[in-house]
């Protein structure tokens, strides 16, 4: 089923209900964090460090304070003293250290944005410079094996004798892949408007979880949580970078306290790569041993990545290999090198996106080595239980996704020989890759109220980051109450509402929806007991203790990606002509918003494959691509034909709605499918992303052919 076949008149779960806030957004009336009406508002602008490592030895603020309209300059010498943050990336303006380039060393507050910016440019900072290292290598001497990777996964896992079995394998693939640093770049940059009223703090901030922001601010400023209100009614994207509080919310609150004025701090886009996280670069070594019939005997996926000296973050890129294929002997491991770099963090599908790129590219290489269809190779290695844990899958329809995708893509018509299809100097090829993403559910609380006018109000501190959460939660409520969706209103995006988990890890709808379903089910039971009182009835539900991750089942979403590319042998340019994805992600709750999420993820995966990449300058310790002029994200014109389909799963082991997360699985296999298609088109295997024209052209030339034929 897909969005085009859902009944237009339906109002229950699965219907293509339009986003409730859509009109506000397209007409410009939706207000974001930096746009809140706030009389007497001042503006702030940070001053980033211009060295890669060292400490501040002196700050001259005289020229900045002389700029007309500048109200204050905060530095580590005069900023309000806060409690020690648990997250060290929030320890801004605490001391003189500079752990990486771009670390904020001052904050200028002005009557206008222009005054604050001019004042920040006038701040003079002296440094004691220390030697720095920002270059990741697979053999970096400081790299170590962490106990855990992001998500709490063990840093390494081993079964059997993978080295010995690999050495004895009849068919072997031993390859290296490299994924560069990648940046989230949401449409709305990180921004906060903060205001104090005596000892009470109110912030409008662009975040994926205002419940967390409230707790962090209360701890930093020594306040009871009920004295902090965090509002995030509309959020213009985040992709993981807004999953934890960032320096903007701390600095805005500090500046507002210092000046006694409301203060807005909207981070310039060029500052984001240094202070809001990034996908860490990952170096992959994949070793696959197999029988001639394609059955894997040994699988080894070893990853090296970097972290900062501020805080450890380990991209869990080897973890997907623990789930995907039946290999009796395996090893999956991580090594991490602490460098003088900004702290990496969550980037849409952390771990799965780079890890599956490497694994699915290696599987394609194995298929070529075997002379085997790459779809069939994956099917041959379908496991009966989760390979690493041995748990049964709650549901796993990867084979069905591969079969259905191959049918829709006309895969059977494909000539498997590389360079077999040419259109003059254009070489055309197709590729496939599989995808997986874990099912994550977090405890949340919701309140449902029946009102005398026959309508219902659902209240929960969910954050709608552009995914249509308001709408889907209303559908879940309407389904539980057995009423039309139009009779249900939702309130989200405020820490004054019942507490909820953050919008991250594709867990939002499953987590919040469970609480909403419970509250509305209980409310329906109360309503069945007798007439509605004049004041209405409200029921709360808390899923703590029920929404646990300790399931006896392995719970994952799966998918299959297919891509067709055209490669210009004269320029090296790669154009994606067609992308198709088929997903098994539980019960689809809104076909319209689900398709939007799948397509958005696939488009982001296209960027990962062809255009997006970042470079840490070894001499300056800075990201060379820090804005959208240098960091290239794909646009509508880059994907002329993109399709998202799904298999509606009936899985009762997830949550009351039977849903799995869909926000991230769309990106997971896309880059590998495109890379595999480029190989099929050209016969050239490129193992470093992105597949830019220079790399493609050099590969074609090294192969010995500048044109088709």
Buried (B, 14 or more C-beta within 10 A) or exposed (E): EBBEEBEEEBBBBBBBBEBBBEEBBEEEEBEBBBBBEBEEBBBBBBBBBBBBBBBBEEBEBEBBBEBEBBBBBBBBBEBBEBEEBEBBBBBBBBEBBBBBBBBBBBBBBBBBBBBBBBBBEBBEBEBEEEEBBBBBEBEBEEBEEBEEBBBEBBBBBEBBBBBEBBEEBEBBBEBBBBBBBBBBBBEBBBBBBBBBEEEEBBBBBBBBBBBBBBBBBBBBBEBEBEBBBBBBBBBBBBBBBBBBBBBBBBBBBBBBBBBEBBBBBBBBBBBBBBBBBBBBBBBBBBBBBBEEEBBBBBBBBBBBBBBBBBBBBBBBBBBBBBBBBBBBBBBBBBBBBBBBBBBBBBBBBBBBBBBBBBBBBBBBBBBBEBEBBBBBBBBBBEBEBBBBEEBBBBBBBBBBBBBBBBEBBEBEEBEEEBBBBBEEBBBBBBBBBBBBBBBBBBBBBBBBBBBEEEBBBBBBBBBBBBBBBBBBBBBBBBBBBEBEBEBBBBBBBBBBBBBBBBBBBBBBBBBBBBBBBBBBBBBBEBBEEEEEEEEBBBBBBBBEEBBEEEEEBBBBBBBBBBBBBBBBBEEBBBBBBBBBBBBBBBBBBBBBBBBBBBBBBBBBBBBBBBBBBBEBEEEBBBBEBBBEEEBBBBEEEBBEEBBBBBBBBEBEBBBBBBBBBBBBBBBBBBBBBBBBBBBBBBBBBBBBBBBBBEBBBBBBEEBEBEEBE
